[in-house]
Amino acid sequence: MKKILLLCAAGMSTSLLVTKMKNYAKEKGVEVEIEACPVEKFMEKLSVYDIFLLGPQVRFKQDELNKIAKDYNKRVEVINMIDYGTMNGKKVLENALNYLS
């Protein structure tokens, strides 16, 4: 089972997006674990999740976090601003799964 963690400024703005992603995964029969938390918890979550998706408001952290994630064969990607703004759970999940394949 793939594990996806969304990282944002306070960990709250992504909760609706997580719900939409989970609903789409369930609808399509995709087994995936999806959670959200503040970007400050990245280090404690690094060994648990397969990919990390940054909310657009913290995209400036991508290079810094990717340098760390690379040592664990993980990656950090930024959620497309339009997909984030429209809470397009389908598109965000599809992108995450594509990054993992």
N, C-alpha and C positions, 0 to 999 in steps of 0.2 A: 504494500500500500504506500502510495506516494504521500508525502507530508509537505504541505505548503504553509508558510507563515507570512502574513502580511504585516508590514512594519509601517507605523505612522508616527505622527508627533506625540499623540497622547494615547493611542491604542483604542480610541473610541470611534473615530470617524470611519473606520473600516468595518465596523460590526455589521452594518447593513449589507455591505458588499460581500462579506464572508457568508452571510445567510443566503444571498442570491447565488453565490458560487456553489454552496452546499446543495441548494435546491436543484440547480442545474445538474450537478454531479449525480444526485439521486435519480433524477428524471432519466438520465442517460445510462445509469447503471455503472458509473465510474466510482471505484473505491478509492477514496482520497480523504485525507484528514486536512482540514483547513482551519486555521486560527488566526487571530490578530493580537498584536501587542505593541507597546511603544518601542521605538527603535533602540532605546537605551538597553533593552533586554536582549539584544542580538547575541552577545557573547554567551549568555546562559542557555540560549536556544540553539546555538550553532550545531551541536552534535545531534540534535533531535530531528531537525527538519531537513528536507532534501533541497528546497529552494526558498529563497526569501524575496518577497515582492515589496518594493518600497512605494508608499503613497507618494504622489507628486510633490507634496509639501516637504518631503525629506529626501528628494532625489539627489541633492547635493552630497549625500553620504555614500552614494553608490561606489565611487572609486575606492574610498577608504575601506568600506565593508567587503568589497570584492577582493582586495588584497589579503584580507584575513580569511575569507571563505575559500579562496583558491587553495590554501594549504590543507583544506578538508575536502577537496574536490566538490565544492558546492558553489553556487552562484547566486548573485544578487542582481535582480532586474528591477526596472522602474515600471510601474503600472502606467499605461497610456493615460494621459490626462483626460481625454474625452471619455474613455471607458470608465475611468474612476468617477468623473463628474456625473455620468449618466447611470452609474451603478450597474454597468453591463457585466454581470457575473459570468454569463456565458463566455464572452470574449476574453475576460481576464483569466478564467479557468483554462480555456483552450490555449491561450498564450503560454501559461505556466506549464501545461502538459507538453507543449511543443518544445519549450526550453529543456525539459527533462528527457526528451527522447533523443 
